[in-house]
């Protein structure tokens, strides 16, 4: 899966934002930051899938 994101420095931290979902995370290195962002994106996708199943919009 590909997405569009933005990475920028905020003081001592590097912040990555996924522009499609507005999920963001931060880290001390770009690699740490992107790794944490991937975890956040996986979590939100799993939440949406589980929620959709519960309300019956996804079978």
C-alpha positions in Angstrom: 0.0 0.0 0.0 1.3 3.4 -0.9 0.3 6.7 0.7 1.2 10.4 0.6 3.0 11.7 3.6 5.0 14.6 5.0 8.1 14.5 7.2 9.5 17.5 9.0 11.6 18.5 12.0 10.0 19.9 15.1 12.7 20.9 17.5 14.7 17.8 18.3 12.1 15.4 16.9 11.2 14.3 13.4 7.5 14.1 12.7 5.9 12.1 9.9 2.2 12.6 8.9 0.2 10.4 6.6 -1.9 13.0 4.7 -4.6 10.5 3.7 -5.5 9.5 7.3 -4.0 12.4 9.3 -2.2 9.8 11.4 1.1 11.1 12.7 4.0 10.0 14.9 7.4 11.3 15.9 10.9 9.9 16.6 14.5 11.0 17.1 15.5 9.6 13.6 13.6 9.4 10.4 13.8 5.6 10.4 12.3 5.4 14.0 9.6 7.9 13.0 8.5 6.1 9.9 8.6 2.7 11.7 6.3 4.1 14.4 4.0 5.7 11.7 3.6 2.3 10.0 2.5 0.8 13.4 0.0 3.6 13.8 -1.4 3.2 10.3 -1.8 -0.6 10.8 -3.6 0.1 14.1 -6.1 2.5 12.5 -6.7 0.2 9.5 -7.4 -2.7 11.8 -9.7 -0.5 13.9 -11.7 0.6 10.8 -12.0 -3.0 9.6 -13.2 -4.3 12.9 -15.6 -1.5 13.4 -17.0 -2.0 9.9 -17.6 -5.6 10.6 -19.4 -4.8 13.8 -21.8 -2.4 12.2 -22.3 -4.7 9.2 -20.9 -2.5 6.4 -18.1 -5.0 5.7 -18.6 -8.7 5.4 
